[in-house]
Amino acid sequence: MLDTHIFIWWLYDDPKLPQRHKELITDGENLIYVSVASLWEIEIKRALGNLTIDPDCLDLIETEGFKTLNIQKDHIKGLRDLPPLHKDPFDRMLIAQAMAENLILLTVDKKILQYHCHTL
């Protein structure tokens, strides 16, 4: 599963995207998920003027061969068990989803790396 910034860096071929992440994303053997939480975060930041991004980027998930991960009740329940190491509600949801679905979360956010979820 891609953290929001990884998804954006991928779409815009940003040089900040680590090479290892690129390799995993382009490996056809891997299912790549983008959370609805990331889409929500992108749209809020775009609407507030805090992120300059094409609003149609949300339609690129399928074009890129990614899967959308919806937020489920179990994901919300998983938030209860997360220690308050990270204050960002979107990142906390991504962590809870990754843990509930046993997914690897591709990120460079050092706060996320403090949690006991699979990350890269």
C-alpha positions in Angstrom: 0.0 0.0 0.0 1.3 3.4 -0.9 1.5 6.2 1.6 0.0 9.4 0.2 3.3 11.1 -0.6 4.6 7.9 -2.3 1.4 7.9 -4.5 1.9 11.5 -5.5 5.7 11.1 -6.1 4.9 8.1 -8.3 2.3 10.0 -10.4 4.7 12.9 -11.0 7.9 10.8 -11.3 9.3 12.8 -8.5 13.1 12.1 -7.9 12.3 11.9 -4.1 10.7 8.5 -4.7 13.2 5.9 -3.6 14.4 3.5 -6.3 13.4 0.5 -4.2 9.9 1.8 -4.0 9.8 2.3 -7.8 11.0 -1.3 -8.3 8.3 -2.7 -6.0 5.6 -0.6 -7.7 6.6 -1.6 -11.2 6.9 -5.3 -10.3 3.9 -6.9 -11.9 3.8 -9.6 -9.3 2.9 -7.0 -6.6 -0.7 -5.8 -5.9 -0.4 -2.1 -5.2 -3.1 -0.5 -3.1 -4.0 3.2 -2.6 -6.3 3.9 0.4 -9.4 5.9 0.2 -7.8 7.8 3.1 -5.1 9.0 0.8 -7.6 10.1 -1.8 -9.5 12.0 0.9 -6.3 13.6 2.1 -5.3 14.7 -1.4 -8.7 16.2 -2.1 -8.8 18.1 1.2 -5.2 19.5 0.7 -6.0 20.4 -3.0 -9.2 22.1 -2.1 -7.5 24.2 0.6 -4.7 25.2 -1.8 -2.1 23.3 0.2 -1.4 20.9 -2.7 -1.1 21.7 -6.3 -2.2 18.5 -8.1 -4.4 17.7 -11.0 -7.8 16.8 -9.5 -8.1 14.0 -12.1 -5.2 12.2 -10.5 -7.7 10.2 -8.5 -8.8 8.6 -11.7 -5.2 7.4 -12.4 -5.4 4.6 -9.7 -6.9 2.1 -12.1 -4.9 3.5 -15.1 -1.7 2.7 -13.1 -3.0 -0.7 -12.3 -3.4 0.0 -8.6 -6.3 -1.2 -6.4 -8.4 1.1 -4.2 -8.5 0.1 -0.5 -11.8 1.2 1.0 -12.0 2.0 4.7 -13.7 -0.8 6.7 -15.1 -1.1 10.2 -12.1 -3.3 11.2 -9.7 -0.5 10.1 -11.5 2.0 12.2 -11.4 -0.4 15.2 -7.7 -0.8 14.6 -7.2 2.8 15.4 -8.0 2.1 19.0 -4.9 0.0 19.5 -2.5 2.5 17.9 -0.2 4.4 20.3 -0.3 8.2 19.8 3.1 8.3 18.1 1.7 10.0 15.0 -0.9 12.7 15.2 -1.9 12.8 11.5 -5.3 11.1 11.2 -4.8 10.1 7.6 -1.4 8.4 8.4 -3.0 6.7 11.4 -5.7 5.3 9.2 -3.1 4.0 6.7 -1.2 2.3 9.5 -4.4 0.7 10.8 -5.3 -0.5 7.3 -1.8 -1.9 6.7 -1.9 -3.8 10.0 -5.5 -5.1 9.5 -4.8 -6.2 5.9 -1.3 -7.4 6.5 0.1 -5.1 3.8 3.5 -3.5 3.5 3.2 0.3 3.7 5.6 2.1 1.4 6.6 5.3 3.1 9.5 7.6 4.0 7.6 9.0 7.0 9.9 8.3 10.0 6.9 8.5 12.5 5.1 5.7 10.7 8.3 3.5 10.9 7.8 3.6 14.7 4.7 1.5 14.5 4.6 -2.3 14.4 3.3 -2.5 10.8 5.2 -3.8 7.8 6.8 -0.9 6.1 9.4 -0.2 3.5 
